[in-house]
C-alpha cells in the first residue's frame, strides 16, 4: 500500500465532517457576534435608512415621474449608493477591535485568521441582505401595477448582481479595516478603492486595448449586464475571485499582526 493510500485510510469521514462543522460553528459565532454588535449601534440603522430613502426616491422618480417600468437605472443607482454606505458599515469590523484592544484577545483565542475574517465578512453581509430585502417592494409594486405584464427576470438578476457586487465591496472594506485602527481612514480608503473601480472606465471611453482592460476590472461595468437580465459566468467568477482575493489579503494582514 502506498503512503498516499495509507493516509487516505487513516482519514475518518466522520471526524473530518465533525472538524469542518466545528470550524464553521466558530465562524458563525463570530458572525453572530458581529451582527449583534453592528445592530446595537446607530451605524446599522443610519446606513439602512440612508440606503432605503434614496432607493425609494429613485424608484418614485422612475415609476411616477418618468412613468417607466424599466428599472435598470434604479439598480445602477442602488449600486452607487452602496459605494457610499458600505464603507461606513465595514470601517469598524476589525479597526474597532484594534481600537478597543480586543484584537489581541481575539487573535490569541483558539480561532484561525480565516475564521475571524469570514465571521466579520458574514456579519457585514447580513446588513447587505437586510438592505436589499427591504427593497423587494420594487418588483412587487411593478408587477402589481402593471397587471403582471412586466418581465421580472431582469429584476431578480439585478438583485443577484447586487449581492455579488456588495460581497466584493464588503471584502474590500474588511481588508482596509484590517490595515488600520482608525475607522475614518478605513472608510475613506474603502470608498476611494470602490470609487476608483467605478470611474476607471471614464478616461478611456471608446475602443482599444486600454479601454477594454479598464472595463474588465470595473466593478460597475461588470454589474451592468445583471440589470439587463444576463448572468454571465465570467462576471460571476470575477466578483467571486475578487472577493476571495481581498479576504485573503485581510487574512495575511491579520497573520502579520499575530506575529508582531
MOFEN-V248034 format. One record per residue. N is the residue number from 0. RES is the residue in one small letter. PHI is phi in radians with two decimals (none if undefined). OMEGA is omega in radians with two decimals (NA if undefined). Layout:
# MOFEN-V248034
n=N res=RES phi=PHI omega=OMEGA
n=N res=RES phi=PHI omega=OMEGA
This chain:
# MOFEN-V248034
n=0 res=x phi=none omega=-3.12
n=1 res=x phi=-1.26 omega=-3.13
n=2 res=x phi=-1.11 omega=3.14
n=3 res=x phi=-1.11 omega=3.13
n=4 res=x phi=-1.14 omega=3.11
n=5 res=x phi=-1.07 omega=3.13
n=6 res=x phi=-1.13 omega=3.14
n=7 res=x phi=-1.13 omega=-3.14
n=8 res=x phi=-1.16 omega=-3.08
n=9 res=x phi=-1.31 omega=3.13
n=10 res=x phi=-1.39 omega=3.13
n=11 res=x phi=-1.72 omega=-3.08
n=12 res=x phi=-0.97 omega=-3.11
n=13 res=x phi=-1.12 omega=3.12
n=14 res=x phi=-1.17 omega=3.13
n=15 res=x phi=-1.10 omega=3.12
n=16 res=x phi=-1.11 omega=3.13
n=17 res=x phi=-1.11 omega=3.13
n=18 res=x phi=-1.17 omega=3.09
n=19 res=x phi=-1.11 omega=3.12
n=20 res=x phi=-1.09 omega=3.11
n=21 res=x phi=-1.12 omega=3.14
n=22 res=x phi=-1.08 omega=3.14
n=23 res=x phi=-1.20 omega=3.14
n=24 res=x phi=-1.09 omega=3.10
n=25 res=x phi=-1.13 omega=3.13
n=26 res=x phi=-1.08 omega=3.12
n=27 res=x phi=-1.16 omega=3.08
n=28 res=x phi=-1.12 omega=3.09
n=29 res=x phi=-1.11 omega=3.12
n=30 res=x phi=-1.10 omega=3.14
n=31 res=x phi=-1.12 omega=3.09
n=32 res=x phi=-1.07 omega=-3.14
n=33 res=x phi=-1.21 omega=3.11
n=34 res=x phi=-1.08 omega=3.13
n=35 res=x phi=-1.10 omega=3.13
n=36 res=x phi=-1.15 omega=-3.11
n=37 res=x phi=-1.14 omega=-3.07
n=38 res=x phi=-1.52 omega=2.98
n=39 res=x phi=-1.67 omega=3.11
n=40 res=x phi=-1.98 omega=-3.12
n=41 res=x phi=-1.33 omega=-3.04
n=42 res=x phi=-1.04 omega=-3.09
n=43 res=x phi=-1.05 omega=-3.05
n=44 res=x phi=-1.34 omega=3.10
n=45 res=x phi=-1.16 omega=3.13
n=46 res=x phi=-1.17 omega=3.07
n=47 res=x phi=-1.10 omega=-3.14
n=48 res=x phi=-1.08 omega=3.13
n=49 res=x phi=-1.04 omega=-3.11
n=50 res=x phi=-1.13 omega=-3.06
n=51 res=x phi=-1.20 omega=-3.13
n=52 res=x phi=-1.12 omega=-3.13
n=53 res=x phi=-1.20 omega=3.08
n=54 res=x phi=-1.09 omega=3.12
n=55 res=x phi=-1.15 omega=3.12
n=56 res=x phi=-1.13 omega=3.11
n=57 res=x phi=-1.12 omega=3.13
n=58 res=x phi=-1.09 omega=3.12
n=59 res=x phi=-1.06 omega=-3.13
n=60 res=x phi=-1.11 omega=-3.10
n=61 res=x phi=-1.30 omega=-3.01
n=62 res=x phi=-1.45 omega=-3.08
n=63 res=x phi=-1.82 omega=-3.09
n=64 res=x phi=-1.40 omega=-3.13
n=65 res=x phi=-1.46 omega=3.11
n=66 res=x phi=0.92 omega=3.11
n=67 res=x phi=-2.32 omega=3.07
n=68 res=x phi=-1.79 omega=3.06
n=69 res=x phi=-1.39 omega=-3.02
n=70 res=x phi=-1.74 omega=3.13
n=71 res=x phi=-1.05 omega=3.12
n=72 res=x phi=-1.14 omega=3.09
n=73 res=x phi=-1.08 omega=-3.11
n=74 res=x phi=-1.21 omega=3.04
n=75 res=x phi=-1.11 omega=3.14
n=76 res=x phi=-1.19 omega=3.08
n=77 res=x phi=-1.10 omega=3.09
n=78 res=x phi=-1.13 omega=3.12
n=79 res=x phi=-1.15 omega=3.11
n=80 res=x phi=-1.07 omega=3.11
n=81 res=x phi=-1.10 omega=3.05
n=82 res=x phi=-0.95 omega=-3.03
n=83 res=x phi=-1.45 omega=-2.98
n=84 res=x phi=-1.50 omega=-3.09
n=85 res=x phi=-1.10 omega=3.05
n=86 res=x phi=-1.02 omega=3.11
n=87 res=x phi=-1.28 omega=3.11
n=88 res=x phi=-1.31 omega=-3.03
n=89 res=x phi=-1.56 omega=-3.00
n=90 res=x phi=-1.09 omega=-3.06
n=91 res=x phi=-1.70 omega=-2.96
n=92 res=x phi=-0.92 omega=3.13
n=93 res=x phi=-1.94 omega=3.12
n=94 res=x phi=-1.10 omega=3.13
n=95 res=x phi=-1.14 omega=3.10
n=96 res=x phi=-1.07 omega=-3.14
n=97 res=x phi=-1.21 omega=-3.12
n=98 res=x phi=-1.14 omega=-3.13
n=99 res=x phi=-1.43 omega=-3.14
n=100 res=x phi=1.39 omega=-3.14
n=101 res=x phi=-1.65 omega=3.14
n=102 res=x phi=-1.12 omega=3.14
n=103 res=x phi=-1.08 omega=3.11
n=104 res=x phi=-1.13 omega=-3.13
n=105 res=x phi=-1.16 omega=-3.08
n=106 res=x phi=-1.31 omega=3.12
n=107 res=x phi=-1.56 omega=3.07
n=108 res=x phi=-1.37 omega=-3.08
n=109 res=x phi=-1.30 omega=3.06
n=110 res=x phi=-2.29 omega=3.13
n=111 res=x phi=-1.61 omega=3.10
n=112 res=x phi=-1.09 omega=3.12
n=113 res=x phi=-1.13 omega=3.11
n=114 res=x phi=-1.12 omega=3.12
n=115 res=x phi=-1.10 omega=-3.08
n=116 res=x phi=-1.14 omega=-3.14
n=117 res=x phi=-1.14 omega=3.11
n=118 res=x phi=-1.09 omega=3.10
n=119 res=x phi=-1.13 omega=3.12
n=120 res=x phi=-1.06 omega=-3.12
n=121 res=x phi=-1.14 omega=3.09
n=122 res=x phi=-1.08 omega=3.11
n=123 res=x phi=-1.24 omega=-3.13
n=124 res=x phi=-1.16 omega=3.07
n=125 res=x phi=-1.05 omega=3.08
n=126 res=x phi=-1.05 omega=-3.13
n=127 res=x phi=-1.08 omega=3.13
n=128 res=x phi=-1.07 omega=3.11
n=129 res=x phi=-1.08 omega=-3.10
n=130 res=x phi=-1.05 omega=-3.14
n=131 res=x phi=-1.25 omega=3.12
n=132 res=x phi=-1.07 omega=-3.14
n=133 res=x phi=-1.28 omega=3.10
n=134 res=x phi=-1.80 omega=-3.12
n=135 res=x phi=-1.21 omega=3.03
n=136 res=x phi=-1.15 omega=-3.11
n=137 res=x phi=-1.07 omega=3.11
n=138 res=x phi=-1.12 omega=3.14
n=139 res=x phi=-1.11 omega=-3.11
n=140 res=x phi=-1.18 omega=3.12
n=141 res=x phi=-1.09 omega=3.13
n=142 res=x phi=-1.11 omega=-3.09
n=143 res=x phi=-1.23 omega=-3.06
n=144 res=x phi=-1.36 omega=3.08
n=145 res=x phi=-1.61 omega=-3.13
n=146 res=x phi=1.25 omega=3.11
n=147 res=x phi=1.39 omega=-3.10
n=148 res=x phi=-1.54 omega=-3.09
n=149 res=x phi=-1.56 omega=3.08
n=150 res=x phi=-1.31 omega=-3.09
n=151 res=x phi=-1.55 omega=3.14
n=152 res=x phi=-0.95 omega=3.13
n=153 res=x phi=-1.09 omega=3.11
n=154 res=x phi=-1.17 omega=-3.10
n=155 res=x phi=-1.22 omega=3.09
n=156 res=x phi=-1.19 omega=3.08
n=157 res=x phi=-1.12 omega=3.10
n=158 res=x phi=-1.17 omega=3.08
n=159 res=x phi=-1.06 omega=3.11
n=160 res=x phi=-1.07 omega=3.12
n=161 res=x phi=-1.15 omega=3.09
n=162 res=x phi=-1.14 omega=3.10
n=163 res=x phi=-1.26 omega=3.11
n=164 res=x phi=-1.02 omega=-3.14
n=165 res=x phi=-1.15 omega=3.11
n=166 res=x phi=-1.06 omega=3.11
n=167 res=x phi=-1.13 omega=3.14
n=168 res=x phi=-1.09 omega=3.12
n=169 res=x phi=-1.16 omega=3.11
n=170 res=x phi=-1.07 omega=3.06
n=171 res=x phi=-1.07 omega=3.13
n=172 res=x phi=-1.12 omega=3.09
n=173 res=x phi=-1.07 omega=3.13
n=174 res=x phi=-1.06 omega=-3.11
n=175 res=x phi=-1.20 omega=3.09
n=176 res=x phi=-1.18 omega=3.11
n=177 res=x phi=-1.31 omega=-3.06
n=178 res=x phi=-1.45 omega=-3.03
n=179 res=x phi=-2.48 omega=3.06
n=180 res=x phi=-1.71 omega=3.11
n=181 res=x phi=-1.72 omega=-3.07
n=182 res=x phi=-1.14 omega=-3.13
n=183 res=x phi=-1.13 omega=3.11
n=184 res=x phi=-1.10 omega=3.13
n=185 res=x phi=-1.06 omega=-3.13
n=186 res=x phi=-1.16 omega=-3.12
n=187 res=x phi=-1.18 omega=3.13
n=188 res=x phi=-1.15 omega=3.10
n=189 res=x phi=-1.13 omega=3.13
n=190 res=x phi=-1.08 omega=3.13
n=191 res=x phi=-1.10 omega=3.13
n=192 res=x phi=-1.14 omega=-3.13
n=193 res=x phi=-1.19 omega=3.11
n=194 res=x phi=-1.12 omega=3.10
n=195 res=x phi=-1.07 omega=3.12
n=196 res=x phi=-1.20 omega=3.12
n=197 res=x phi=-1.52 omega=-3.01
n=198 res=x phi=-1.65 omega=-3.03
n=199 res=x phi=-1.06 omega=-3.13
n=200 res=x phi=-1.50 omega=-3.05
n=201 res=x phi=-1.08 omega=-3.09
n=202 res=x phi=-1.28 omega=-3.03
n=203 res=x phi=-2.12 omega=3.14
n=204 res=x phi=-1.05 omega=3.13
n=205 res=x phi=2.09 omega=-3.12
n=206 res=x phi=-1.91 omega=-3.13
n=207 res=x phi=2.23 omega=-3.08
n=208 res=x phi=-1.11 omega=-3.12
n=209 res=x phi=-1.09 omega=3.12
n=210 res=x phi=-1.10 omega=3.14
n=211 res=x phi=-1.17 omega=3.12
n=212 res=x phi=-1.10 omega=-3.14
n=213 res=x phi=-1.10 omega=3.10
n=214 res=x phi=-1.15 omega=-3.10
n=215 res=x phi=-1.21 omega=-3.12
n=216 res=x phi=-1.75 omega=-3.13
n=217 res=x phi=-1.49 omega=3.11
n=218 res=x phi=-1.08 omega=-3.07
n=219 res=x phi=-1.16 omega=3.13
n=220 res=x phi=-1.13 omega=3.13
n=221 res=x phi=-1.12 omega=-3.09
n=222 res=x phi=-1.36 omega=-2.99
n=223 res=x phi=-1.04 omega=-3.13
n=224 res=x phi=-1.09 omega=3.14
n=225 res=x phi=-1.10 omega=-3.14
n=226 res=x phi=-1.26 omega=3.10
n=227 res=x phi=-1.65 omega=3.13
n=228 res=x phi=1.55 omega=-3.11
n=229 res=x phi=-1.91 omega=3.02
n=230 res=x phi=-2.07 omega=-3.11
n=231 res=x phi=-1.78 omega=-3.08
n=232 res=x phi=-1.03 omega=-3.13
n=233 res=x phi=-1.14 omega=3.13
n=234 res=x phi=-1.29 omega=3.09
n=235 res=x phi=-1.06 omega=-3.14
n=236 res=x phi=-1.10 omega=3.12
n=237 res=x phi=-1.03 omega=-3.13
n=238 res=x phi=-1.12 omega=-3.12
n=239 res=x phi=-1.15 omega=-3.13
n=240 res=x phi=-1.14 omega=3.14
n=241 res=x phi=-1.17 omega=3.09
n=242 res=x phi=-1.09 omega=3.14
n=243 res=x phi=-1.10 omega=-3.12
n=244 res=x phi=-1.09 omega=-3.13
n=245 res=x phi=-1.25 omega=3.05
n=246 res=x phi=-1.16 omega=3.09
n=247 res=x phi=-1.08 omega=3.11
n=248 res=x phi=-1.09 omega=3.10
n=249 res=x phi=-1.11 omega=3.09
n=250 res=x phi=-1.10 omega=3.12
n=251 res=x phi=-1.11 omega=3.10
n=252 res=x phi=-1.11 omega=3.11
n=253 res=x phi=-1.10 omega=3.13
n=254 res=x phi=-1.07 omega=3.13
n=255 res=x phi=-1.20 omega=3.12
n=256 res=x phi=-1.28 omega=-3.12
n=257 res=x phi=-1.10 omega=-3.05
n=258 res=x phi=-1.72 omega=3.10
n=259 res=x phi=-1.40 omega=NA
